[in-house]
Amino acid sequence: MARDPSPTGRQEARDRSDSDWAKTQPPRGRREPSQRRQAAATDSATVDLIDWLSENPSAIEHIQKVGDLLTGSVISTLDERFGGSKPREARRILTDHFWCDLLVALAEGIEEFSKAVDRIPEYVTATIIKSRNDERSSPLSEALVALAVQTAWEPIKNMIRATGVEELQRTCRILAVLICPAPEDHAAVQNGALLPLAKEGMLEISRERLEQVFPAEWVRRLRGDLGGA
C-alpha cells in the first residue's frame, strides 16, 4: 500500500479507520474503552505509519529486507530445528505475537546498544588515565584527555551511525506494528513500538485516539517523549 503511487488505497484505509473510530464511540458515562475502540485507535496509528512510509521509500526497502529475513532464513532454520514432522503446526504457534515480540525486542536492544555507544568516550577517557597511571607515564589532566577523546569520537560515532543503526531500529518498530495481529492487546508493541514511533510518524489525531484508549501512565510517557506537547 505504501509503495502504490496512487493515494486511493491509503485514503480508503484512513476512511475505514475513521469510520471504525466513530462507530465505537462509548456510551455516555462509560469510562473504559472497548476492545473495538482500542483496535480502531491502533488502526489509525497504523494508517499514519503507512502514509509516512509512502513518503520515505528507502524505509520501505529496509522493512522489506527485514521481513524477507524473517520469512526466509529465520523460518527455514526454525523449521529445520523445531518443525519436526509438523512444520505447519510449529509455524502456527509462532503467530501468537512471537514475531512482533522479536522485532520490538530487537529495537529495544538497538536502543541499549546506542546508549552504550554514547558511554564509550567516558570509558575510553577512564581507560587512558588508568593506563597512564599504571605505567607511570607523564600525567595528563582528565579534562585534556576527555576533550581529545570526544573530538576523535564524534566522527567515529558518525561512521557507526552511517551504517544505519537508528534506521534499523525504526524499521523493526514499524514492522512490528504492521505485522502485529492486535497491537491493542500486545503491551510490548504498545510500549516498544507505538510509543517511540508516535513522535515521528503519526498525526496528532491518532495520538489523541491512542491517549483515549490506553492507560494514563502510557499517555504520560507518550507526552513525555513529545516534550510535553
Order of alpha helices (4+ residues) and beta strands (2+ residues): alpha-alpha-alpha-alpha-alpha-alpha-alpha-alpha-alpha-alpha-alpha-alpha
